[in-house]
Amino acid sequence: MIKFLDCSLRDGGYYNRWSFPANVVHEYLQAMSQLGIDIVELGLRSLVNKGFSGANAYTTDDYIRTLEIPSGLTVGVMVNASELLKSDTNCEAVLERLFPEPAGISPVQLVRIASHVHEFEAALPASAWLKERGFQVGFNLMQVADRSQDEVEALAAKAAKWPLDVLYFADSMGSMNPGQTAQIIGWLRKHWNGPLGIHTHDNMGLALQNTLRALGEGVTWLDSTVTGMGRGPGNAKTEQLALEIAERKGIPCNIVPLMGIIRGYFQPLQQRCGWGTNPYYYLAGKYGIHPSYIQEMMGDARYSDEDIVAVIEHLRVEGGKKFSLNTLDAARSFYQGAPRGSWRPASLIAGRDVLVLGAGPGVAEHRAALERYIRREKPFVMALNTQAKLAPELIDVRVACHPVRLLADCEEHTRLPQPLVTPASMLPEDVKEALASKELLDFGLGVQADQFVFADSHCILPTSLVFAYALAVASSGQARRIYLAGFDGYGADDPRSAEVQRVLTAFEACNNRPELCTVTPSRYTLSATSIYAM
């Protein structure tokens, strides 16, 4: 007796604030009916009202009555246990406000309660209150993948004492594989004999496989969402799971209405919001890191690819099972200790013009003119990271500061002839070891929002972008002017463009900074001159 539950309008709401157009909800419900879905979880049932959220964040009885629910579809909502267990409110009082109508009157038939392990025992009595009012009740246990056998069995024993219709376990971190899925089911079965359900996440691309393995192990309640829409990497995909279930039941599957709504609404939204697995979510699943860390960083232009990898590595060591913006901010501090360095850029730069070579195509396109200028005027030439479009003897130093990028490029840095300007004394030990054979010019770096500070042997910057670091090296070195080449810019919609422009704007607002201009074409807003007239 498989119960196929689609929770797109609940789990997907983390991307659009639960604001689904009325026509989309109507088409969705019709498609679910045609597909053979048993239960639609239409959203959350909540009393929290901070900032705008759409109707599916509350899913009130009045809202549900505005919908045309096809015959045969069971309507469900989800409640967070944390809302039931607020210290200043009685649990039953919260339930009275959430469910003012009993099941015989309310259009809701199923209530699921999402509970972390530490909330589970205290929240279980809510099941009795809901059952007395005629609702079907499910509990979704979150983050059980890293719990021991004894802990999981104890949770099952507690659940067995209460009138639950189904006990779910959720692969909250997306870290489980089919073998672990089967193992947890076995542990739960030690004391729980009722129906089991599973809710999988797709961090490692195993959501469907884990769901099907659970089905093979006797789990009968199966969750999915359209296109996998859900927090972080998303979930098992309804369009795939429906085909698998239909095959096992030996019945036809009408997927055409669903594919129409995917093409018209879900697919364009996915292209904008970006749910679905990728290497970052894979690493988060592998290391048991909450997927919200990845989702938050991918939506924040301040985080480069190197930043994201570095934060994942930090959370792997320090722990990231519970999402916190404070933890994320701390994880972004890649450098060890207070800003410090042993090399003073002024020893090489003072009073000279500085030419900073970026990675854009402008360097190669205007190479001949740049090389003539360097040979004639002899500026101090700094190349970012490992880019090498000009004759090596014309580059004085290379500049690199991000630990992850340094580690990735260490072999190439050891082959390149120029000294490397980097916050050497502040780097992690593995990076120092990888660069042990390289001549390093140690210029310290601290990262602090809205700061541009140029000291003799260190700087404080608003970002760890190597471009900002190079500007600081030149400024601390008392450069006369800073010329930029190869800072062509990214596409208008590329978030990196906005990040670089913010750096430029902040730098140009600094007092006593060198004059700054680009000598090759650039999309950024800054002074420009031509390399051909220099």
Sequence and secondary structure as in RCSB ss.txt:
>XXXX:A:sequence
MIKFLDCSLRDGGYYNRWSFPANVVHEYLQAMSQLGIDIVELGLRSLVNKGFSGANAYTTDDYIRTLEIPSGLTV
GVMVNASELLKSDTNCEAVLERLFPEPAGISPVQLVRIASHVHEFEAALPASAWLKERGFQVGFNLMQVADRSQD
EVEALAAKAAKWPLDVLYFADSMGSMNPGQTAQIIGWLRKHWNGPLGIHTHDNMGLALQNTLRALGEGVTWLDST
VTGMGRGPGNAKTEQLALEIAERKGIPCNIVPLMGIIRGYFQPLQQRCGWGTNPYYYLAGKYGIHPSYIQEMMGD
ARYSDEDIVAVIEHLRVEGGKKFSLNTLDAARSFYQGAPRGSWRPASLIAGRDVLVLGAGPGVAEHRAALERYIR
REKPFVMALNTQAKLAPELIDVRVACHPVRLLADCEEHTRLPQPLVTPASMLPEDVKEALASKELLDFGLGVQAD
QFVFADSHCILPTSLVFAYALAVASSGQARRIYLAGFDGYGADDPRSAEVQRVLTAFEACNNRPELCTVTPSRYT
LSATSIYAM
>XXXX:A:secstr
  EEEE HHHHTHHHHTT   HHHHHHHHHHHHHHT SEEEEEE     SS   GGGT  HHHHTTS   TT EE
EEEEEHHHHT TTS HHHHHHHH  S TTTSS  EEEEEEEHHHHHHHTHHHHHHHHTT EEEEEEES TTS HH
HHHHHHHHHTTS  SEEEEE TTS   HHHHHHHHHHHTTT  S EEEE B TTS HHHHHHHHHHTT  EEEEB
GGG SSTT B BHHHHHHHHHHHHT     HHHHHHIIIIIHHHHHHH  S  HHHHHHHHHT  HHHHHHHHT 
TT  HHHHHHHHHHHHHH  SS  HHHHHHHT  S SSS  S  THHHHTTS EEEE SSTHHHHTHHHHHHHHH
HH  EEEEETT   S GGG  EEE   HHHHHHHHHHHHHS S EEE GGGS HHHHHHTTTS EEE EEEE TT
  EE SSEEEES   HHHHHHHHHHHTT SEEEEES     TT HHHHHHHHHHHHHHTSTT  EEEESS  SSS
S B  GGG 
